[in-house]
């Protein structure tokens, strides 16, 4: 039932960002406080007893959920950003794109050793950004407990890049 | 008292993004659930009776607060993004940077006529992005009620670009 509300609030946009790709547009979901609330409540219920220290939210759509979930669980929020956006000393990880590579960064004091974190983004696609984010967390000695998304595009096999960490996504396409 | 908690959680980073600029780093604030909670509660108290229909959050740091506030007020969330990031049909506004111009976009169905919105970002600097966002909202017939920030850099006179709309910012530098 609640998953149906979520599914109905996602809009398919054909040929974005390029011909042949069907983009999952989450803006109708964001605009609907019932759908948004269902997702944040689902996440909070799922991780309330996970003894988390922080939400690690991925630039930029992960930020839209990260603050709401950090508030719901009353824990910290850590942004992972594209290269050059964070102002203090950073650790970084490169990952592969379809053509070329990209780099994500996290402040080098963002997490302490043994802190338990949830990695959060809107969508699991090929998994490159998330896999790089897992590495960033582990470089600082933190312990990623799970990765959560609104949507998993299962046909892109992103899970295979993430090892055996639990993955939560109420919408699987 | 609560404003002091907020101020103490902001870190000055000299010479970012370029020599001579002191960047206000909000990542310690995000990492501290007490400070983050104080700010979201301040915003929620300020706008609970403002009959808002949506929060308009500005890419990307405004997203960190936007979801939390939309959830606290149980209203919708509308992202304003840099050009080329939103997948459906957009309206756009160009604004001036120190060197050159930039463009922000909003989906053309993001807001309806007469909807009351709060514009939200982390920091009011020169005001260019916020002024462009005000124009985007008004193009769709919506009524921006106020603009809210964590920090206002008053020496940059960003207010002057925003007309007579009320501005809320608990930290003024």
Interface residues (C-beta under 8 A of the other chain):
Chain A: X11 X13 X16 X17 X23 X25 X27 X30 X31 X32 X33 X36 X37 X40 X54 X57 X59 X60 X61 X63 X64 X65 X66 X67 X68 X70 X71 X72 X74 X75 X76 X77 X78 X79 X81 X84 X85 X86 X87 X88 X107 X110
Chain B: X11 X13 X16 X17 X23 X25 X27 X30 X31 X32 X33 X36 X37 X40 X54 X57 X59 X60 X61 X63 X64 X65 X66 X67 X68 X70 X71 X72 X74 X75 X76 X77 X78 X79 X81 X84 X85 X86 X87 X88 X107 X110
